[in-house]
Amino acid sequence: MSRVSLEGQVAVVTGAARGVGELLARKLSARGAKVALVGLEPDALKQVAERLHTDSDHWYADVTDHEAMVRVAAEVKQRFGKVDIVVANAGVANGGPFAESDPVAWRRVIEVNLIGSAVTARAFLPVLTESRGYLLQIASLAAITPAPMMTAYCASKAGVEAYAHSLRAEVGHKGVRVGVGYLSWTDTDMVRGADQDEVMRELRQRLPWPAGKTYPLGPAVDRIVAGIERRSSHVYAQWWLRGMQGVRGYLPAVIGAVGQREMRRFEPRLKNVGTKLVGAGGAADEEARNTARS
C-alpha cells in the first residue's frame, strides 16, 4: 500500500514519556505530524513535547480511566482541530510464576495493556471516524508466542491483538483503518527492567535465535512509522516476526514441552523472582496509583 504523508496530520501516542512511545513521537514529528503525548509522567511528557519539531502538547491521563481519556480526546480535538492517528502504546509488564504472582500487579498488566487500549480506542473513535483515520494497537511477540513466567503480559497482548482484529472489521466501512504492531524484545526501560531479574534474564537468553536477542529501538520504531504511513493492518518491528504468523499454530505445543524442561531447570531459583511491575514505566504507574489513593 502506498504511503500517506504525515505532514500536517495529528497523531496521539499513549505511553509517550519513554521508550517506543517517546521515540515514535519524535519520528512522527520529524515527518511533519503534530503530536499529542499522553501518559502518567507530566514532567517527562513536557520535556518530550519541547524537543519535538512540530506543534505538540501533552496530557496527563491513566489510559484505564474512561472519563479521563474522553476528556483528553475532546481536548486534543479542540487543540489541534482533528485527530488522524492514534497509537495505543501504553503498557506495563511483570514476570514470575503465576501461582506466586502478585495479584495486584498481575491484574494491573491486564488493565493497562488490554482494558486501557480499549478505553483509548473508545475515546478516540469518534474523532478518528471524522478524519477517516488510523488506530495502531501495539501488541507483541507475546501475542503470537505464549511463554512461561509471563502469563499476564501474554494474556494482555493476545487480547489486544484479537480485540484490534475484531475492531478492524467493525469500523472499516466507516473509513477507519486498524493495525496491530508486533515487537520482539526491544531495548526499552521495560525490557531492561525485566533483565534486572537474573532468572528472567537467563530464561530469555536461552530462547532460540532470533527470539532471545534484544533489538535496537531505532530500527524497530522506523518500521512502526512506515506502517503508520501505509495504514498497515500488520506492522512488524523486527523483520522475522512476519514469519512467525505462519507457524504460530504449532507454538503452544512446542513451548509447552520446552517450557516444562526449563521450569524444572530453574525451579530452585523461582522463589527469588520478582513479580512487581518492571522498569521505570512500572514505577511511574505504581506512583500514580498511590497518589490517586492518597
Helices and strands as residue ranges (DSSP letters): E 10-14, H 19-30, E 34-39, H 42-51, E 56-60, H 66-80, E 85-88, G 98-100, H 103-110, I 111-115, H 116-131, E 134-138, H 141-144, H 151-171, G 172-174, E 177-182, H 189-195, H 198-205, H 217-230, E 234-236, H 241-244, G 248-250, H 251-266, G 267-272, H 279-293
